[in-house]
């Protein structure tokens, strides 16, 4: 069986470690990419590629070499949070049709491109996303922008840090008890009115048929560990912001879900976020792309 492997990883500040004297080093970046290179990714979504544009994109090209993949970087970044997302693809798996730069109404502009898996297949919109960390209102706007990607003639595969929560009702970890948090800013960033956990991006994207792959794996493949927490992995962060939470997601057009074979959460010692990894049957993925133009996205699950 031929498979396609998809990863998504928020490497905190691109692996930069301050040295306490105004400088720092990228030892974690190299160690992380050595680990990532052991997995035969066909797509790798990255977030917080903070230093990958510097020095003529030296780190971007070094990542291409280490991963044996072709890399793309979001075209813009904000001055307050220079952490652009990126996408890496296996060029012998996907043919690139074009990049899709956009930066209006985004805290972190997504890295988005369109590719084909096979010549006559429906094109795929690949996107690495990092929704705004500071306000649920901003994330709602960004989620509604994402809804425009899932069109009759364009399927979607994306991964990223959504800085918000799932309304699945089957999560492994309960939401934080918001009024008890030491980090009061975190409470305001992740709630509505200080008490209502922000699940609105999940609701919006699920409503248009851009489904959470981990939830599908748990419900339909019996892989309950797919819902393992992915963020706040450092103990000090946990103490201030509550228990670890699952805010890193992979999402796809619903017609593609029957191709999923596995979903795993892999904590790595290089970031406060875990790597997520999904494996897909190639033939079934092509069948899902064939279904996509006529698929009834009013249904809550694939046939």
FENVENDA-V651035 format. One record per residue. N is the residue number from 1. RES is the residue in one letter. PSI is psi in degrees with one decimal (999 if undefined). OMEGA is omega in degrees with one decimal (999 if undefined). Layout:
# FENVENDA-V651035
n=<N/N>
res=<RES/RES>
psi=<PSI/PSI>
omega=<OMEGA/OMEGA>
This chain:
# FENVENDA-V651035
n=<1/2/3/4/5/6/7/8/9/10/11/12/13/14/15/16/17/18/19/20/21/22/23/24/25/26/27/28/29/30/31/32/33/34/35/36/37/38/39/40/41/42/43/44/45/46/47/48/49/50/51/52/53/54/55/56/57/58/59/60/61/62/63/64/65/66/67/68/69/70/71/72/73/74/75/76/77/78/79/80/81/82/83/84/85/86/87/88/89/90/91/92/93/94/95/96/97/98/99/100/101/102/103/104/105/106/107/108/109/110/111/112/113/114/115/116/117/118/119/120/121/122/123/124/125/126/127/128/129/130/131/132/133/134/135/136/137/138/139/140/141/142/143/144/145/146/147/148/149/150/151/152/153/154/155/156/157/158/159/160/161/162/163/164/165/166/167/168/169/170/171/172/173/174/175/176/177/178/179/180/181/182/183/184/185/186/187/188/189/190/191/192/193/194/195/196/197/198/199/200/201/202/203/204/205/206/207/208/209/210/211/212/213/214/215/216/217/218/219/220/221/222/223/224/225/226/227/228/229/230/231/232/233/234/235/236/237/238/239/240/241/242/243/244/245/246/247/248/249/250/251/252/253/254/255/256/257/258/259/260/261/262/263/264/265/266/267/268/269/270/271/272/273/274/275/276/277/278/279/280/281/282/283/284/285/286/287/288/289/290/291/292/293/294/295/296/297/298/299/300/301/302/303>
res=<X/X/X/X/X/X/X/X/X/X/X/X/X/X/X/X/X/X/X/X/X/X/X/X/X/X/X/X/X/X/X/X/X/X/X/X/X/X/X/X/X/X/X/X/X/X/X/X/X/X/X/X/X/X/X/X/X/X/X/X/X/X/X/X/X/X/X/X/X/X/X/X/X/X/X/X/X/X/X/X/X/X/X/X/X/X/X/X/X/X/X/X/X/X/X/X/X/X/X/X/X/X/X/X/X/X/X/X/X/X/X/X/X/X/X/X/X/X/X/X/X/X/X/X/X/X/X/X/X/X/X/X/X/X/X/X/X/X/X/X/X/X/X/X/X/X/X/X/X/X/X/X/X/X/X/X/X/X/X/X/X/X/X/X/X/X/X/X/X/X/X/X/X/X/X/X/X/X/X/X/X/X/X/X/X/X/X/X/X/X/X/X/X/X/X/X/X/X/X/X/X/X/X/X/X/X/X/X/X/X/X/X/X/X/X/X/X/X/X/X/X/X/X/X/X/X/X/X/X/X/X/X/X/X/X/X/X/X/X/X/X/X/X/X/X/X/X/X/X/X/X/X/X/X/X/X/X/X/X/X/X/X/X/X/X/X/X/X/X/X/X/X/X/X/X/X/X/X/X/X/X/X/X/X/X/X/X/X/X/X/X/X/X/X/X/X/X/X/X/X/X/X/X>
psi=<126.2/135.2/159.8/130.1/129.8/129.8/157.6/132.6/122.5/98.8/107.0/119.8/33.1/30.1/11.2/131.9/111.7/146.3/2.3/-3.4/21.4/-3.6/-156.2/-168.9/168.0/33.2/-40.4/-35.6/-49.0/-41.4/-40.7/-42.7/-27.8/-39.6/-43.8/-33.4/-15.5/-13.4/129.9/67.0/141.2/-28.8/134.7/116.7/129.0/146.4/159.4/53.0/59.2/-38.7/8.9/-8.6/-14.0/156.4/49.9/31.9/38.0/-45.1/-34.8/-47.5/-33.3/-37.3/-41.0/-43.2/-47.2/-37.0/-13.5/45.8/166.2/131.6/150.0/147.6/141.2/141.8/-22.6/166.5/155.4/149.4/-34.2/-22.8/77.4/68.6/69.9/144.5/162.9/166.7/137.0/138.2/155.4/112.6/-19.5/-0.2/-41.4/142.0/126.7/129.8/-30.5/160.8/160.1/69.5/141.4/142.8/-4.7/137.3/25.3/139.6/-49.0/111.2/135.2/156.1/114.7/137.6/161.6/135.7/167.6/139.0/-32.4/157.4/-39.7/7.8/155.7/133.1/155.9/133.7/108.2/135.3/133.1/124.1/152.8/92.6/153.8/139.9/-10.7/-22.0/130.1/-30.8/-39.3/-43.6/-34.6/-42.7/-44.2/-40.6/-39.0/-31.1/-39.4/-32.8/-23.5/-12.5/-30.8/93.7/167.4/-37.1/19.1/115.1/168.1/135.8/123.6/161.5/155.6/-170.6/113.6/-6.3/30.2/-176.2/166.1/141.6/20.5/-31.4/1.7/19.8/148.2/-35.8/130.7/153.7/154.7/151.6/90.4/-44.5/-17.4/-6.3/141.6/-38.9/95.0/-32.4/-40.3/-38.5/-45.1/-32.6/-30.2/7.4/168.6/119.1/14.6/-11.1/-25.4/112.2/134.4/102.4/10.8/-42.2/-40.0/-44.2/-45.9/-48.0/-39.3/-37.0/-29.9/7.8/24.1/92.0/152.3/114.7/-39.1/-39.3/-41.4/-42.7/-39.3/-43.2/-38.7/-17.3/-1.0/18.4/77.6/-25.9/-10.9/-22.5/17.2/146.7/148.7/-9.2/171.5/47.3/-13.5/135.5/-37.9/-38.2/-42.9/-43.3/-37.8/-30.5/5.9/-173.2/161.5/146.1/158.5/95.7/-7.5/127.1/154.8/136.9/144.3/163.1/135.2/-31.2/-18.4/-14.9/-32.9/-15.8/-11.2/134.0/-32.4/156.3/127.6/150.6/123.0/99.4/131.6/151.3/25.3/-6.6/163.5/5.0/149.0/157.9/136.0/142.1/127.0/148.6/134.2/140.9/123.0/-46.2/-40.8/-33.5/-41.7/-37.6/-38.3/-38.4/-33.1/-36.1/-30.2/-45.7/-24.4/8.2/139.6/99.9/7.1/-16.7/149.4/-11.1/154.7/153.5/999>
omega=<175.4/-178.5/174.1/-176.4/-176.3/176.8/173.2/-172.6/171.8/177.6/-170.4/178.6/176.6/176.7/-178.6/177.9/178.7/-179.7/178.7/-179.3/179.9/177.2/-179.8/-177.8/-176.1/179.5/179.8/178.6/-178.8/179.5/179.4/-178.1/171.4/178.8/179.8/-177.6/179.6/-177.9/-175.3/-178.7/166.6/174.0/172.1/174.7/178.6/172.4/-177.9/175.0/-167.3/-173.8/-172.2/176.7/-174.7/174.9/177.4/-179.0/-176.5/-179.1/176.7/-179.0/176.2/176.2/176.5/-179.3/-175.6/-177.6/-172.9/-179.3/176.4/-173.4/177.3/-177.0/176.6/-171.1/-176.5/176.2/179.5/-179.9/-178.0/-177.8/-175.6/-174.4/-174.0/170.4/177.1/178.6/171.4/178.7/172.9/-172.0/175.8/174.1/-174.9/172.2/-177.9/175.8/179.4/174.2/-174.6/-174.6/175.4/178.5/177.9/175.1/177.8/169.1/170.0/178.2/-179.7/167.3/-172.7/175.4/177.8/-175.2/171.5/175.2/175.4/-169.1/-175.7/179.9/172.6/177.1/-179.7/172.6/176.1/-179.5/168.7/-173.2/177.4/-176.0/-175.0/-175.3/-166.7/-171.5/176.0/179.1/177.7/-179.6/178.0/177.1/-178.5/177.8/178.5/173.8/179.1/-178.2/-178.6/-177.1/-174.5/-176.0/-176.6/-176.7/-177.8/174.8/-174.6/165.8/-178.2/176.1/177.9/178.5/-174.1/176.6/179.7/-162.8/-177.9/174.8/-174.4/-176.4/-179.6/-177.4/178.6/-173.2/176.1/175.6/176.5/169.7/-165.0/-178.5/-178.5/-175.5/173.5/-178.1/-175.8/176.9/179.3/177.2/-179.0/-178.9/-169.3/-178.3/168.8/-178.7/175.4/-176.6/-175.7/-179.1/-176.9/173.4/-173.8/176.8/177.6/179.2/-177.5/-174.9/177.0/-178.0/-179.6/175.2/172.2/-165.0/178.1/-174.3/-179.1/178.7/177.7/-179.9/-179.3/-174.6/-169.9/178.5/179.3/-176.7/-174.7/178.5/174.8/-178.0/176.8/177.5/-175.7/-171.7/-172.4/-174.7/178.9/-178.3/-179.3/176.8/178.5/-176.7/-176.1/-171.2/178.7/-174.2/176.1/-175.8/177.9/179.6/177.2/-172.7/161.0/-179.2/-179.6/171.0/-171.5/-178.4/-176.6/-169.6/178.4/179.9/-175.6/177.4/178.3/175.7/-178.9/174.1/-172.8/174.5/176.6/-172.6/-174.0/-171.8/173.3/175.0/176.2/170.0/169.2/-174.2/177.4/179.9/-172.3/172.9/-173.5/-179.0/178.8/177.3/176.2/177.2/176.9/176.1/176.5/178.4/-166.7/-175.3/-178.5/-177.0/180.0/-176.0/171.4/-179.8/-177.3/-179.3/178.4/178.4/999>
